[in-house]
């Protein structure tokens, strides 16, 4: 199964154009001189724990080509699939469908981010959960590592730690078993909680960054609430709306543009889809509580802090898989023990098991649609735009890029610094350094371009991810190329040759 995953993932990755977040995960660690630099300076503005970035720094010492990042990520994703298939208490159909599903192959496989590392460590933790029979400290160390992969993994770890405490409180056999191991339990939980705390410290930037903060809510917003309550459906059935021009992070039944009354129907569908994990987990109070608490936490995070995307919301499904894993193999001390190597599936309603299979089949369909579209269309237009710049002799010229967080992909392909109107200096990577907004206005971009042309150059290339709708009398602006067929809408580019109208 792992071989089939590798073949599918390698083919899909070879057709995938790296986008902004992937470049950030690679370019910045590659340029640092030591892993310690990842934890200070610009690193404090990267709102993720730094374990993946440290790994990418080590990989970059072997090869500076971005394909090395993709290869390393695919290996990590394949390792996660191997752990799931080899140790997971799932039948062969469930293993096949998950391994060829949307999350395993596309969202956490083809797209090279830090989520696959969290997935691998979470699966290893589930497979090794029985280690707590001998030592909670070892389990705490695994949870410590899990928490430091990404924010949502740290949320899952928090719930698992709560589950360890809960089973020690509610199950008489557990209390008897740990009566002489209380220090062991407390130390293990403390180690895991320390990992969560360190993950929080690394993920909270000193100044709110636009992609992290987004539109936050402190009160009741019915429109955002109805959207949030539709997320379980989107997470469990991530079939994209392929009729949309930019289909990534859409759902064939739910988008941000749907009116609230339709989202009300989606809320009911979310309740229906959540009935499946409830039915499959209800015979185990501890894991049911872990799942319910984690799901509520992820939804609250999406409502109050960061609305996020499918890569974040998908952790609701991953949490369900982990809890079902622990229930089926009888590892929770709150359930009846199973013989070594056997898995408990007693009490699973047949309808729920069948719906779980249909959910996995839907994810295979979603994966097929995603990788085929990624094959037919560029995921990001940055590589095509970079190719045009080289072919038309602009690589050695002056290039201005705005908004810089999106044009950094082109600069990364060219390995050439662009002038950023947002930061007012040349760079390949966008660096937050206290910025509170995504970019500057169109008028401000043109003002800085005019300043450069009147003092330093006779012409330059302006690359934008938006269409210029205004002009200046002292500038001659000509659209020379447009790349607007990418799947990521924010990385569709317009290239303008700009000359000073006053230049002789």
PyMOL commands that set and color helices and strands:
alter all, ss='L'
color gray80, all
select helices_A, chain A and resi 2-14+20-31+35-39+41-45+51-60+66-87+92-99+102-110+115-127+129-133+136-147+151-170+172-177+182-203+210-213+222-229+231-236+260-281+285-304+310-313+315-328+350-376+382-391+404-414+442-455+489-491
alter helices_A, ss='H'
color red, helices_A
select strands_A, chain A and resi 399-402+418-420+425-427+459-464+475-483+493-500
alter strands_A, ss='S'
color yellow, strands_A
deselect
rebuild
show_as cartoon
